[in-house]
């Protein structure tokens, strides 16, 4: 193989594994994205119109989460679901990513601990990595506004008044174990967190397949994908 061909192949490999987080909004309405960061940087307070695609411009070492709001004003200070407090009082879906812990890889998950308002799918350019997806179309045990669902840790909407992990109203034991409505969540979206230690930490069961580490760092978060994954 010539040097030119080798360089071209290397460029293609680099392109295929380019680090990115792109949001594709398949919902029928705009979605407000509030991002939280433990390390690195990412765009925050982003509005993605219906049918639009947005690259969130992550740093190479970003570790954090993307929360979703609907019916929001331009600043995200007033929303029908999600925001402005982002503590579960108005439910929201959450996608979590860690590009920091293992260089060249991403650990990711969908969390329903704060409730559900927008369906999600997390997928990589590497099709061999699990594409986690969650869509709840009806039947929430504690329905919220605009078709949302309150946190599985809350026995009632009132119990979520103090946050998504309430000490009263059932709660999620020690902010770790299952809450009163966790069985519905892990039965409906098997590959999403239904309580904080749903991954088997501290011996809690079920230890579902709810997080995955992929060696490709080119990621897409699809909103309202209309599908639910079922990896076991």
C-alpha positions as CSV (number, residue, x, y, z in Angstrom):
1,X,0.0,0.0,0.0
2,X,1.3,3.4,-0.9
3,X,2.0,6.1,1.7
4,X,-0.8,8.2,0.2
5,X,-3.3,5.3,0.5
6,X,-2.1,4.7,4.1
7,X,-2.7,8.3,5.0
8,X,-6.1,8.3,3.3
9,X,-7.1,5.2,5.2
10,X,-5.9,6.7,8.5
11,X,-8.0,9.9,7.7
12,X,-11.1,7.8,7.1
13,X,-10.6,5.9,10.3
14,X,-10.2,9.2,12.2
15,X,-13.3,10.6,10.5
16,X,-15.3,7.5,11.3
17,X,-14.4,7.7,15.0
18,X,-14.6,11.5,15.3
19,X,-15.7,12.5,18.7
20,X,-19.1,14.2,18.8
21,X,-22.5,14.3,20.3
22,X,-25.3,15.1,17.9
23,X,-28.9,15.5,18.9
24,X,-31.6,14.6,16.3
25,X,-35.1,15.8,17.2
26,X,-37.8,13.6,15.8
27,X,-40.4,15.0,18.1
28,X,-43.4,17.1,16.8
29,X,-42.3,20.0,19.0
30,X,-39.1,21.9,20.0
31,X,-37.1,20.4,22.8
32,X,-35.0,22.5,25.3
33,X,-31.8,20.9,26.3
34,X,-30.3,21.7,29.7
35,X,-26.9,20.1,30.0
36,X,-25.0,19.3,33.3
37,X,-21.3,18.9,33.4
38,X,-19.0,17.1,35.8
39,X,-15.9,17.5,33.6
40,X,-15.1,19.2,30.3
41,X,-17.5,21.4,28.4
42,X,-20.7,21.2,26.2
43,X,-23.2,23.7,24.9
44,X,-26.0,24.5,27.4
45,X,-29.6,25.9,27.1
46,X,-30.0,24.7,23.6
47,X,-33.3,24.7,21.7
48,X,-33.6,22.0,19.1
49,X,-36.6,22.6,16.8
50,X,-38.8,19.8,15.6
51,X,-37.1,17.9,12.8
52,X,-33.7,19.6,13.4
53,X,-30.2,18.3,14.2
54,X,-27.8,20.0,16.6
55,X,-24.2,19.2,17.3
56,X,-23.5,20.0,21.0
57,X,-19.8,20.8,20.6
58,X,-18.5,18.6,23.4
59,X,-14.9,18.8,24.6
60,X,-12.8,15.6,24.3
61,X,-13.1,14.9,28.0
62,X,-16.8,15.8,28.6
63,X,-18.6,13.9,31.4
64,X,-22.2,14.9,32.1
65,X,-25.9,14.7,31.2
66,X,-28.5,16.0,28.8
67,X,-31.9,16.8,30.3
68,X,-35.0,17.5,28.1
69,X,-37.7,20.1,28.6
70,X,-40.9,20.7,26.6
71,X,-43.1,23.7,26.3
72,X,-40.2,26.0,27.3
73,X,-39.7,29.7,26.8
74,X,-36.5,30.7,25.0
75,X,-34.5,30.9,28.2
76,X,-35.8,27.6,29.6
77,X,-36.9,29.3,32.8
78,X,-40.5,28.2,32.3
79,X,-41.4,24.8,30.9
80,X,-44.4,22.5,30.8
81,X,-42.1,19.5,31.6
82,X,-38.5,19.7,32.7
83,X,-37.0,23.0,34.1
84,X,-36.7,25.5,35.5
85,X,-35.6,23.6,38.6
86,X,-34.8,20.3,36.9
87,X,-35.4,18.4,40.1
88,X,-38.2,16.1,39.2
89,X,-41.1,18.5,40.1
90,X,-41.8,18.7,36.4
91,X,-40.5,15.3,35.0
92,X,-37.7,15.0,32.5
93,X,-35.8,12.4,30.6
94,X,-32.0,12.3,31.0
95,X,-29.2,10.9,28.9
96,X,-25.8,10.5,30.6
97,X,-22.4,10.3,28.9
98,X,-18.8,9.9,30.1
99,X,-16.1,10.6,27.5
100,X,-13.6,11.2,30.3
101,X,-13.1,8.0,32.3
102,X,-11.7,5.8,29.5
103,X,-9.9,7.8,26.8
104,X,-11.2,6.9,23.3
105,X,-14.4,5.3,24.7
106,X,-17.8,6.5,26.0
107,X,-19.9,5.1,28.8
108,X,-23.5,6.0,28.4
109,X,-27.0,5.4,29.7
110,X,-30.6,6.6,29.8
111,X,-31.9,7.6,33.2
112,X,-35.6,7.7,34.2
113,X,-34.8,8.5,37.8
114,X,-36.1,12.1,37.4
115,X,-39.2,10.9,35.4
116,X,-39.9,10.8,31.7
117,X,-41.1,13.4,29.2
118,X,-39.3,12.7,25.9
119,X,-38.4,9.4,24.3
120,X,-34.7,8.8,23.7
121,X,-32.2,6.6,21.8
122,X,-28.5,6.7,22.3
123,X,-26.5,5.2,19.5
124,X,-22.9,5.1,18.2
125,X,-21.4,5.2,14.8
126,X,-20.2,1.7,15.7
127,X,-23.3,-0.5,15.1
128,X,-21.9,-3.2,17.4
129,X,-22.4,-1.0,20.4
130,X,-25.8,-1.3,22.1
131,X,-28.3,1.4,21.0
132,X,-30.3,2.0,24.2
133,X,-33.8,3.4,23.6
134,X,-36.8,4.2,25.7
135,X,-40.3,5.2,24.6
136,X,-43.3,5.3,27.0
137,X,-46.5,5.9,25.1
138,X,-49.1,5.4,27.8
139,X,-49.8,3.9,31.2
140,X,-47.6,5.9,33.6
141,X,-48.3,4.9,37.2
142,X,-48.1,8.6,38.2
143,X,-48.9,10.7,35.1
144,X,-47.4,14.2,34.8
145,X,-48.1,17.2,32.6
146,X,-48.1,16.9,28.8
147,X,-47.9,13.1,28.7
148,X,-44.9,12.9,31.0
149,X,-44.4,10.5,33.9
150,X,-43.2,11.3,37.4
151,X,-40.1,9.7,38.9
152,X,-40.4,6.0,39.8
153,X,-39.2,7.1,43.3
154,X,-42.4,9.1,43.9
155,X,-45.6,7.4,45.0
156,X,-47.6,10.4,43.9
157,X,-47.2,13.8,42.2
158,X,-47.3,15.5,45.6
159,X,-44.4,13.3,46.8
160,X,-42.3,14.6,44.0
161,X,-42.8,18.2,45.3
162,X,-39.6,17.9,47.2
163,X,-37.6,16.5,44.3
164,X,-37.3,13.3,42.3
165,X,-35.7,11.4,45.2
166,X,-38.1,12.2,48.0
167,X,-37.5,11.0,51.6
168,X,-41.3,10.5,51.9
169,X,-43.9,9.1,49.5
170,X,-41.9,5.9,48.9
171,X,-38.6,7.3,47.8
172,X,-35.7,5.3,46.4
173,X,-34.2,3.7,49.5
174,X,-31.1,5.6,50.6
175,X,-31.0,7.2,47.1
176,X,-30.0,3.7,45.9
177,X,-32.6,1.0,45.7
178,X,-36.0,0.7,43.9
179,X,-38.8,3.2,44.4
180,X,-42.6,2.4,44.5
181,X,-42.9,2.6,40.7
182,X,-39.6,1.3,39.6
183,X,-41.0,-2.1,38.5
184,X,-43.1,-0.3,35.8
185,X,-40.1,1.6,34.5
186,X,-37.7,-1.3,34.2
187,X,-40.5,-3.4,32.8
188,X,-41.3,-0.8,30.2
189,X,-37.8,0.4,29.3
190,X,-35.5,-2.5,30.3
191,X,-32.3,-0.7,29.3
192,X,-32.9,2.5,31.3
193,X,-32.2,3.3,35.0
194,X,-35.4,2.8,37.0
195,X,-33.7,3.6,40.3
196,X,-30.2,4.8,41.2
197,X,-28.5,1.4,41.7
198,X,-30.4,-0.4,38.9
199,X,-27.0,-1.5,37.6
200,X,-26.6,-3.9,40.5
201,X,-24.4,-1.6,42.6
202,X,-24.6,-2.4,46.3
203,X,-26.3,-5.7,45.4
204,X,-29.6,-4.3,44.2
205,X,-31.6,-6.2,41.7
206,X,-32.6,-6.3,38.9
207,X,-29.1,-5.6,37.6
208,X,-30.3,-4.7,34.2
209,X,-28.1,-3.9,31.2
210,X,-28.5,-0.1,31.7
211,X,-25.0,1.2,30.9
212,X,-22.5,0.4,28.2
213,X,-19.0,1.4,27.2
214,X,-18.4,1.8,23.4
215,X,-14.9,2.2,21.8
216,X,-16.3,4.6,19.2
217,X,-16.8,8.3,20.3
218,X,-19.2,9.4,17.5
219,X,-22.6,9.5,19.3
220,X,-26.2,10.5,18.4
221,X,-29.0,11.2,20.9
222,X,-32.3,10.8,19.0
223,X,-35.3,12.4,20.7
224,X,-38.8,10.7,20.2
225,X,-37.3,7.7,18.3
226,X,-40.5,5.8,18.7
227,X,-38.7,2.6,19.7
228,X,-37.6,0.8,22.9
229,X,-34.6,-1.4,23.1
230,X,-34.6,-4.8,24.9
231,X,-31.0,-6.0,25.4
232,X,-30.6,-8.7,28.0
